[in-house]
């Protein structure tokens, strides 16, 4: 799997409230551009929309604050990767729901930290959802 090199650096901060404030402001800028569900266009999926609201639901399902901070730090890098990456992801059918395909993209931040982005694709509708971003040490 090829790795996309982002120009964005991961967010700096130690506390959830600092990082959440910066990540939320990025999300609000994207949200302002549409009246409906917030999205970014993906270069890999031929400029199809990748919806972002599932990421926030998934993030707040995590009970551990440290895990939320660790994932939110990579939010700007994940947005850039989704928008600009043209490399082939590792894709597989969701074992729990056969109507979904899970795509895993690999990226490297400006500081050479490896991270992964998960995008879920609904087979029936063709809609794509940004699910998660996390550093390489996790699965």
C-alpha positions, -999 to 999 in steps of 0.1 A, spaced: 0 0 0 14 34 -10 15 61 17 3 97 10 25 125 24 4 153 38 15 189 41 -6 194 72 9 188 106 -10 171 134 -26 193 160 -5 204 190 -19 202 225 -22 179 254 -57 185 266 -90 174 249 -105 209 251 -76 226 233 -75 201 204 -113 198 201 -116 235 198 -92 236 168 -107 205 152 -142 217 157 -133 250 140 -120 231 110 -152 211 109 -174 242 112 -157 258 82 -166 228 61 -201 226 76 -207 263 66 -203 255 30 -234 233 28 -270 234 40 -272 197 44 -247 171 57 -210 183 58 -187 166 33 -154 168 15 -147 157 -21 -123 128 -25 -97 126 -54 -95 88 -51 -133 83 -54 -135 106 -86 -146 136 -66 -174 118 -48 -186 132 -15 -172 117 17 -196 126 46 -180 136 79 -207 134 106 -201 97 113 -165 105 124 -178 127 153 -204 100 164 -177 74 163 -152 96 182 -177 102 210 -185 66 213 -150 61 226 -151 63 264 -114 71 269 -104 108 267 -69 100 258 -80 80 228 -102 109 216 -73 133 219 -50 109 200 -74 106 171 -84 143 170 -48 153 166 -48 137 131 -80 154 119 -65 180 96 -41 154 81 -71 131 75 -91 158 57 -61 165 34 -56 128 27 -92 123 18 -93 153 -5 -60 148 -23 -49 111 -21 -51 91 -53 -33 59 -40 -51 26 -38 -64 18 -3 -66 -16 14 -103 -24 8 -123 -53 22 -160 -62 27 -172 -55 62 -175 -89 79 -203 -77 102 -224 -61 74 -220 -75 39 -236 -44 23 -205 -23 32 -169 -19 20 -142 -7 44 -114 13 28 -81 19 48 -58 47 35 -23 52 49 -8 86 53 23 103 68 21 137 85 45 166 79 65 153 109 67 117 94 41 102 117 22 73 101 -16 72 104 -46 55 89 -80 67 77 -110 45 75 -138 52 51 -170 32 49 -188 28 16 -224 17 14 -227 -7 -16 -263 0 -23 -263 38 -23 -226 43 -31 -223 69 -3 -190 71 16 -185 80 52 -153 91 70 -153 68 101 -120 71 118 -84 83 119 -57 69 142 -19 66 145 -1 35 131 5 18 165 -33 9 167 -55 -14 148 
